Amino acid sequence: MKVKLLTAVLAAALLATAPSVTLAQARPAATAAQPSAAARTVLDSSTRIINALQTRRAEFRANPATLRSYIDGELSRAFDRDYAARLVLGVHGRGAADADVKLFADAMADNLMSRYGSALLDIQGKPSFRYKSEQPLPGNRGVKVSTELVRAGSEPTPVEYLMRNVDGQWKIFDVMIEGISYVQTFKNQFDAPLRQKSIKQVATELRSGSMQANAGPAPRGK
């Protein structure tokens, strides 16, 4: 993936992270379009998270478990983690028990946090998060919220959030950064292991660290 995964997972919780992490603080859209309820979920969460990471930096550095707990809470709040996990599992998840899917989803998130969590504290400057547009997804699956991550000295980075309404709350189930999908990236990565092992086995290896969720390289020029 072009932006390190926590971006995709946490971009969903509205964090954008790369080797030198950059998070976007929400600001009014530069266009005439007004954010919908789904878009406001993205914008509000990004503001809340960036503020917390800035004001609690020393606390989080001193206690990584506190940072992990905070991020896990944000993921639960804004990201439809189990549904995204089913999309990542694809055919391997057909007929799988909800408990196994949750085990896989939690193990992947924990694996990524253990590898990239500390990078969230290396925020530089004051990037902004610009709302662009929104459009319905095919098949009445939800909406796609299009945004840009804007940083001084860099071209804007397109970031799109695929969202669905879950019991009256908009939640993210996929993130596309410069056209690269979080779900598709990990679907491709885990296809081979899941052909050879059960969902539980893959989740156990992710949890132990013997298997790694590969976030991929940072985007060129970032």
C-alpha positions in Angstrom: 0.0 0.0 0.0 1.3 3.5 -0.8 0.6 4.8 2.7 1.5 2.7 5.7 -1.4 0.8 6.8 -2.3 2.3 10.0 -3.2 5.0 7.5 -5.8 2.8 6.0 -7.0 1.4 9.2 -6.5 4.6 11.1 -7.4 6.7 8.3 -10.6 5.0 8.7 -10.6 6.2 12.3 -9.4 9.2 10.5 -5.7 9.0 11.0 -3.3 9.2 8.1 0.1 7.8 8.8 3.3 7.2 6.8 6.9 6.6 7.9 6.9 10.2 9.1 3.3 10.3 10.2 1.0 13.0 8.9 -2.5 13.5 10.2 -5.0 15.8 8.8 -6.9 18.3 10.9 -10.4 19.0 9.6 -11.2 22.3 8.1 -14.1 23.7 6.0 -14.2 22.4 2.5 -12.8 24.7 -0.2 -15.7 23.9 -2.5 -19.3 24.9 -2.3 -20.3 21.4 -1.4 -21.4 20.9 2.2 -20.4 17.8 4.1 -23.1 15.2 4.8 -23.5 13.2 8.0 -21.1 10.6 6.6 -18.5 13.2 5.7 -18.9 14.9 9.1 -18.0 11.6 10.7 -14.7 11.7 8.9 -14.0 15.4 9.6 -15.0 15.3 13.2 -13.0 12.2 14.0 -9.9 13.6 12.3 -10.1 16.7 14.5 -10.7 14.8 17.7 -7.8 12.4 17.0 -5.2 14.9 15.9 -6.0 17.0 19.0 -5.6 14.0 21.3 -2.3 13.0 19.7 -0.9 16.5 20.1 -2.1 17.2 23.6 -1.4 13.7 25.0 1.9 13.1 23.2 4.0 12.8 26.3 1.5 10.5 28.0 1.3 8.2 25.0 5.1 8.1 24.6 5.4 7.1 28.2 2.7 4.5 28.1 2.2 2.8 24.7 -0.6 0.7 26.2 -2.6 3.9 26.7 -2.0 4.9 23.1 -3.1 1.5 21.9 -6.3 1.6 24.1 -7.1 5.1 22.7 -6.6 4.0 19.1 -8.6 0.9 19.6 -11.5 2.9 21.0 -11.4 5.2 17.9 -11.4 2.3 15.6 -14.4 0.8 17.3 -16.1 4.2 17.1 -15.5 5.0 13.4 -14.4 1.9 11.6 -16.6 -1.2 10.8 -13.7 -3.5 11.5 -15.5 -6.8 11.4 -17.2 -6.0 8.1 -13.9 -4.9 6.6 -12.3 -8.1 7.8 -15.0 -10.1 6.0 -14.1 -8.2 2.8 -10.4 -8.9 3.4 -11.2 -12.6 3.9 -13.2 -12.8 0.8 -14.1 -16.3 -0.3 -12.2 -17.7 2.7 -14.7 -16.0 5.0 -17.8 -17.5 3.4 -19.7 -19.3 6.1 -17.1 -18.4 8.7 -18.4 -17.8 12.3 -18.6 -14.2 13.4 -16.3 -15.1 16.3 -13.6 -16.2 13.9 -14.0 -13.1 11.8 -13.7 -10.9 14.9 -10.6 -12.9 16.0 -9.0 -12.2 12.6 -10.0 -8.5 12.6 -8.7 -7.9 16.1 -5.5 -9.8 15.5 -4.7 -7.8 12.3 -5.4 -4.5 14.1 -3.2 -5.5 17.0 -0.4 -6.6 14.7 -0.5 -3.3 12.9 -0.6 -1.3 16.1 2.4 -3.1 17.5 4.4 -2.3 14.4 3.3 1.2 13.6 1.6 2.6 16.7 4.5 4.7 17.9 4.7 6.4 14.4 1.4 8.1 15.2 3.2 10.4 17.7 5.7 11.7 15.1 3.3 14.2 13.6 5.0 17.1 11.9 3.4 20.5 11.0 -0.3 21.3 10.6 -1.7 19.3 7.7 -5.3 19.8 6.7 -8.0 17.5 5.6 -10.2 18.9 2.8 -13.6 17.6 1.9 -14.3 17.3 -1.8 -17.4 15.4 -2.6 -19.6 12.4 -1.9 -21.3 9.9 -4.1 -23.4 6.7 -3.6 -21.8 3.3 -3.9 -23.3 0.8 -6.4 -26.0 -1.5 -5.1 -27.0 0.9 -2.3 -24.0 -0.3 -0.3 -23.3 3.2 1.2 -21.3 6.2 0.1 -17.8 7.2 -0.9 -16.5 10.4 0.7 -13.7 12.0 -1.3 -11.1 14.1 0.5 -7.6 15.4 0.1 -4.8 15.4 2.6 -3.0 18.7 2.2 0.5 19.3 3.5 2.9 22.2 3.0 5.4 21.6 0.2 3.5 18.5 -1.1 0.9 17.8 -3.7 -2.5 17.0 -2.1 -3.0 13.3 -1.5 -6.4 11.9 -2.5 -8.1 9.9 0.3 -11.5 8.3 -0.2 -13.6 6.7 2.5 -16.1 4.0 1.7 -18.8 4.1 4.4 -22.1 2.4 5.3 -24.8 3.2 7.7 -24.8 0.8 10.7 -27.8 1.2 13.0 -28.0 4.9 12.2 -24.2 5.5 12.5 -21.9 6.0 9.5 -18.9 3.7 9.7 -15.9 3.3 7.4 -15.2 -0.1 5.9 -12.5 0.7 3.3 -10.1 3.5 2.6 -8.5 4.3 -0.7 -5.3 6.3 -0.7 -4.1 7.5 -4.1 -6.5 4.9 -5.5 -5.0 2.0 -3.4 -7.6 0.1 -1.4 -6.9 -1.0 2.2 -9.3 -4.0 1.8 -7.9 -5.1 -1.6 -4.3 -4.7 -0.4 -4.8 -7.1 2.5 -7.1 -9.4 0.6 -4.3 -10.0 -1.8 -1.8 -10.4 1.0 -3.7 -13.0 3.1 -5.1 -15.0 0.2 -2.1 -17.4 0.1 -1.9 -18.1 3.9 -5.7 -18.6 4.0 -5.5 -21.2 1.3 -3.3 -23.2 3.6 -4.5 -22.4 7.1 -7.7 -21.7 8.9 -8.8 -18.2 9.8 -8.1 -19.1 13.5 -4.5 -20.2 12.6 -3.8 -17.0 10.6 -5.2 -14.9 13.4 -3.0 -16.7 16.0 0.1 -16.1 13.9 -0.8 -12.5 13.5 -1.3 -12.2 17.2 2.0 -13.8 18.0 3.9 -11.8 15.4 5.1 -14.8 13.5 3.0 -13.4 10.5 3.0 -9.7 9.8 0.4 -7.5 8.1 2.4 -5.7 5.5 1.5 -2.0 5.2 3.7 -1.5 2.1 6.0 1.3 1.2 5.3 5.0 1.6 4.1 7.0 -1.4 6.8 8.5 -3.6 7.8 12.0 -2.6 6.0 11.8 0.8 
